[in-house]
């Protein structure tokens, strides 16, 4: 579901991450996201903003192809609202701009700009 309000939320989180006002913690996915599923989730990113805990991640799913055809992968980008105990209160997929937010988080948390500068200076 991608409503205008959710799109504005994701855009705000992206802006705040870019200007370094919003810090994210990157971790392996909790067991409840991967248990009993063939989905591939390599890492999740969590933050608290305005007193609300949020989690975002990329999820890849292997889908069976039609009869006698190969299976294929789909990619979804997920936004979750998390309660104080770490349980998911609500989640949505593929909000406009969520893929850009996750890319921004990865770029910032992995200090890619510094790594690029180091390579160019070598």
C-alpha positions in Angstrom: 0.0 0.0 0.0 1.5 3.3 -1.0 -0.7 6.2 0.2 0.4 9.9 -0.1 0.9 10.1 3.7 3.2 7.0 3.7 5.1 8.4 0.7 5.6 11.6 2.6 6.7 9.7 5.7 9.3 7.7 3.7 10.6 10.9 2.0 11.0 12.6 5.4 12.9 9.6 6.8 15.2 9.7 3.7 15.8 13.5 4.1 16.5 13.1 7.8 18.9 10.3 7.1 20.8 12.2 4.4 21.4 15.3 6.6 22.5 12.9 9.5 19.7 13.8 11.9 18.5 10.2 11.8 20.7 7.3 12.8 19.9 3.7 11.8 21.1 0.5 13.3 21.8 -2.3 10.9 21.4 -5.9 12.1 20.7 -9.4 10.9 17.0 -10.1 10.7 15.2 -11.3 13.8 14.2 -14.9 13.7 10.5 -14.2 13.4 11.1 -12.7 10.0 12.8 -15.7 8.5 11.5 -18.7 10.5 9.2 -20.9 8.4 9.9 -18.9 5.2 12.0 -19.2 2.2 12.2 -15.4 1.9 15.7 -13.9 1.8 16.3 -11.0 4.2 20.0 -10.2 4.6 19.7 -7.3 7.1 17.2 -5.0 8.7 17.6 -1.3 9.5 16.0 0.1 12.7 15.5 3.6 14.1 13.3 5.5 16.5 11.9 8.8 15.2 9.3 10.9 17.1 9.1 8.2 19.7 8.1 5.6 17.1 10.3 2.6 16.4 10.6 1.7 12.7 12.2 -1.1 10.8 12.9 -1.2 7.0 14.3 -4.0 4.9 14.5 -5.6 1.5 12.9 -9.0 1.1 13.5 -11.4 -1.9 11.0 -14.1 -2.5 11.3 -17.1 -4.8 8.1 -17.6 -6.7 7.2 -20.8 -8.6 6.9 -20.3 -12.3 3.9 -21.5 -14.3 3.9 -25.2 -15.2 7.2 -26.2 -16.8 8.7 -22.8 -16.4 11.5 -21.7 -14.1 10.9 -20.0 -10.8 11.6 -16.3 -10.5 12.6 -13.9 -7.7 10.7 -10.9 -6.7 11.9 -8.1 -4.5 9.8 -6.1 -2.0 10.8 -3.3 0.3 9.1 -3.4 3.7 8.3 -0.7 6.3 7.3 -2.0 9.8 6.1 -0.2 12.9 7.6 -2.0 16.0 6.2 -1.9 19.6 8.3 -1.7 22.8 8.7 -5.4 22.9 10.1 -5.7 19.4 6.8 -7.1 17.9 5.5 -5.9 14.6 2.5 -3.6 15.1 1.9 -3.0 11.4 3.8 -3.4 8.1 3.4 -2.3 4.5 5.4 -3.1 1.4 6.7 -1.1 -1.6 5.8 2.4 -0.5 7.0 4.9 -3.1 10.6 5.9 -2.2 11.2 3.0 0.3 13.9 1.5 -2.0 15.6 4.9 -2.1 15.5 5.2 1.7 17.1 1.7 2.1 19.8 2.6 -0.4 20.5 5.9 1.5 20.7 4.0 4.8 23.1 1.4 3.4 25.2 4.2 1.9 25.4 6.1 5.2 25.8 3.2 7.6 28.5 1.5 5.6 30.4 4.8 5.1 30.5 4.3 1.4 31.5 7.9 0.6 34.6 7.6 2.7 35.5 4.3 1.0 35.1 5.8 -2.4 37.3 8.8 -1.4 39.9 6.4 -0.1 40.0 4.4 -3.3 40.2 7.6 -5.4 43.0 9.0 -3.3 45.1 5.8 -3.6 
